[in-house]
Amino acid sequence: MANLYFHNPQSIERSSKRMHVEIAIGASGAPTIQRGLQVSSVVRNSAGSYTVTFPKFNRFLGAHFTRVLATLEFASIQVTAFNAAAGTVTFVTSLAGAPADLTSGTVIYMDVDFKNTAVAN
């Protein structure tokens, strides 16, 4: 492994955190966590709708998604709900603007940014 120097990212938000989760999509849209430290679960709510449970947080700041597709498809992912008290983030995958499951074998990489304190700055 290369001897690289990494530095902490800076943020004007006090106590901002980023968590990573890797979700594999199986047959009939069944999700499986491939990697995600402290991520409790991922469940399929309905076609294309998933809820990921993280540790409880104070404020949701955003989510970023990257997909590794099993087959080429024009899909998008949108966050539809979050609950800081429960630590959940719900997102929907859609094909041609309608909620739908992605092809089996697709992997979703999700980075979630949240604030871990009520202190403003």
Contacts in CASP RR format, 6 or more apart in sequence:
PFRMAT RR
TARGET T0000
AUTHOR 0000-0000-0000
METHOD contacts of the structure
MODEL  1
MANLYFHNPQSIERSSKRMHVEIAIGASGAPTIQRGLQVSSVVRNSAGSY
TVTFPKFNRFLGAHFTRVLATLEFASIQVTAFNAAAGTVTFVTSLAGAPA
DLTSGTVIYMDVDFKNTAVAN
9 18 0 8 1.000
12 121 0 8 1.000
13 61 0 8 1.000
13 115 0 8 1.000
13 121 0 8 1.000
14 115 0 8 1.000
14 117 0 8 1.000
14 119 0 8 1.000
14 120 0 8 1.000
14 121 0 8 1.000
15 115 0 8 1.000
15 116 0 8 1.000
15 117 0 8 1.000
15 119 0 8 1.000
16 61 0 8 1.000
16 113 0 8 1.000
16 114 0 8 1.000
16 115 0 8 1.000
16 116 0 8 1.000
17 57 0 8 1.000
17 113 0 8 1.000
17 114 0 8 1.000
17 115 0 8 1.000
17 116 0 8 1.000
18 111 0 8 1.000
18 112 0 8 1.000
18 113 0 8 1.000
19 36 0 8 1.000
19 37 0 8 1.000
19 38 0 8 1.000
19 39 0 8 1.000
19 54 0 8 1.000
19 111 0 8 1.000
19 112 0 8 1.000
19 114 0 8 1.000
20 35 0 8 1.000
20 36 0 8 1.000
20 37 0 8 1.000
20 109 0 8 1.000
20 110 0 8 1.000
20 111 0 8 1.000
21 33 0 8 1.000
21 35 0 8 1.000
21 36 0 8 1.000
21 39 0 8 1.000
21 42 0 8 1.000
21 52 0 8 1.000
21 109 0 8 1.000
21 110 0 8 1.000
21 112 0 8 1.000
22 33 0 8 1.000
22 34 0 8 1.000
22 35 0 8 1.000
22 36 0 8 1.000
22 107 0 8 1.000
22 108 0 8 1.000
22 109 0 8 1.000
22 110 0 8 1.000
23 31 0 8 1.000
23 32 0 8 1.000
23 33 0 8 1.000
23 34 0 8 1.000
23 42 0 8 1.000
23 50 0 8 1.000
23 52 0 8 1.000
23 107 0 8 1.000
23 108 0 8 1.000
23 109 0 8 1.000
23 110 0 8 1.000
24 31 0 8 1.000
24 32 0 8 1.000
24 34 0 8 1.000
24 105 0 8 1.000
24 106 0 8 1.000
24 107 0 8 1.000
25 31 0 8 1.000
25 101 0 8 1.000
25 102 0 8 1.000
25 103 0 8 1.000
25 104 0 8 1.000
25 105 0 8 1.000
25 106 0 8 1.000
25 107 0 8 1.000
25 108 0 8 1.000
26 32 0 8 1.000
26 104 0 8 1.000
26 105 0 8 1.000
26 106 0 8 1.000
27 104 0 8 1.000
28 101 0 8 1.000
28 104 0 8 1.000
29 44 0 8 1.000
29 48 0 8 1.000
29 101 0 8 1.000
29 102 0 8 1.000
29 104 0 8 1.000
30 44 0 8 1.000
31 42 0 8 1.000
31 43 0 8 1.000
31 44 0 8 1.000
31 50 0 8 1.000
32 42 0 8 1.000
33 39 0 8 1.000
33 41 0 8 1.000
33 42 0 8 1.000
34 107 0 8 1.000
38 54 0 8 1.000
38 55 0 8 1.000
39 52 0 8 1.000
39 53 0 8 1.000
39 54 0 8 1.000
40 53 0 8 1.000
40 54 0 8 1.000
40 55 0 8 1.000
41 52 0 8 1.000
41 53 0 8 1.000
42 50 0 8 1.000
42 51 0 8 1.000
42 52 0 8 1.000
42 53 0 8 1.000
43 50 0 8 1.000
43 51 0 8 1.000
44 50 0 8 1.000
44 101 0 8 1.000
45 51 0 8 1.000
45 90 0 8 1.000
46 99 0 8 1.000
47 99 0 8 1.000
47 100 0 8 1.000
47 101 0 8 1.000
48 92 0 8 1.000
48 93 0 8 1.000
48 94 0 8 1.000
48 99 0 8 1.000
48 100 0 8 1.000
48 101 0 8 1.000
48 102 0 8 1.000
49 80 0 8 1.000
49 90 0 8 1.000
49 91 0 8 1.000
49 92 0 8 1.000
49 99 0 8 1.000
50 90 0 8 1.000
50 91 0 8 1.000
50 92 0 8 1.000
50 93 0 8 1.000
51 88 0 8 1.000
51 89 0 8 1.000
51 90 0 8 1.000
52 88 0 8 1.000
52 89 0 8 1.000
52 90 0 8 1.000
52 91 0 8 1.000
52 110 0 8 1.000
52 112 0 8 1.000
53 86 0 8 1.000
53 87 0 8 1.000
53 88 0 8 1.000
54 87 0 8 1.000
54 88 0 8 1.000
54 89 0 8 1.000
54 112 0 8 1.000
54 114 0 8 1.000
55 87 0 8 1.000
56 84 0 8 1.000
56 85 0 8 1.000
56 86 0 8 1.000
56 87 0 8 1.000
57 84 0 8 1.000
57 87 0 8 1.000
57 114 0 8 1.000
57 115 0 8 1.000
57 116 0 8 1.000
58 84 0 8 1.000
58 114 0 8 1.000
58 115 0 8 1.000
58 116 0 8 1.000
58 117 0 8 1.000
58 118 0 8 1.000
59 84 0 8 1.000
59 114 0 8 1.000
59 115 0 8 1.000
59 118 0 8 1.000
60 82 0 8 1.000
60 84 0 8 1.000
60 89 0 8 1.000
60 112 0 8 1.000
60 114 0 8 1.000
60 115 0 8 1.000
61 113 0 8 1.000
61 114 0 8 1.000
61 115 0 8 1.000
62 79 0 8 1.000
62 112 0 8 1.000
62 113 0 8 1.000
62 114 0 8 1.000
63 79 0 8 1.000
63 89 0 8 1.000
63 91 0 8 1.000
63 110 0 8 1.000
63 111 0 8 1.000
63 112 0 8 1.000
63 113 0 8 1.000
64 110 0 8 1.000
64 111 0 8 1.000
64 113 0 8 1.000
65 77 0 8 1.000
65 91 0 8 1.000
65 108 0 8 1.000
65 109 0 8 1.000
65 110 0 8 1.000
65 111 0 8 1.000
66 108 0 8 1.000
66 109 0 8 1.000
67 75 0 8 1.000
67 77 0 8 1.000
67 102 0 8 1.000
67 106 0 8 1.000
67 107 0 8 1.000
67 108 0 8 1.000
67 109 0 8 1.000
68 106 0 8 1.000
68 107 0 8 1.000
68 109 0 8 1.000
69 75 0 8 1.000
69 102 0 8 1.000
69 103 0 8 1.000
69 106 0 8 1.000
70 102 0 8 1.000
70 103 0 8 1.000
70 104 0 8 1.000
70 105 0 8 1.000
70 106 0 8 1.000
71 103 0 8 1.000
73 95 0 8 1.000
73 102 0 8 1.000
73 103 0 8 1.000
74 95 0 8 1.000
74 96 0 8 1.000
75 93 0 8 1.000
75 94 0 8 1.000
75 95 0 8 1.000
75 100 0 8 1.000
75 102 0 8 1.000
76 93 0 8 1.000
76 94 0 8 1.000
76 97 0 8 1.000
77 91 0 8 1.000
77 92 0 8 1.000
77 93 0 8 1.000
77 94 0 8 1.000
77 108 0 8 1.000
78 91 0 8 1.000
78 92 0 8 1.000
78 94 0 8 1.000
79 89 0 8 1.000
79 90 0 8 1.000
79 91 0 8 1.000
80 90 0 8 1.000
80 91 0 8 1.000
80 92 0 8 1.000
81 88 0 8 1.000
81 89 0 8 1.000
81 90 0 8 1.000
82 88 0 8 1.000
82 89 0 8 1.000
82 90 0 8 1.000
84 114 0 8 1.000
89 112 0 8 1.000
91 110 0 8 1.000
92 99 0 8 1.000
93 99 0 8 1.000
93 100 0 8 1.000
93 101 0 8 1.000
93 102 0 8 1.000
93 108 0 8 1.000
94 100 0 8 1.000
95 102 0 8 1.000
102 108 0 8 1.000
END
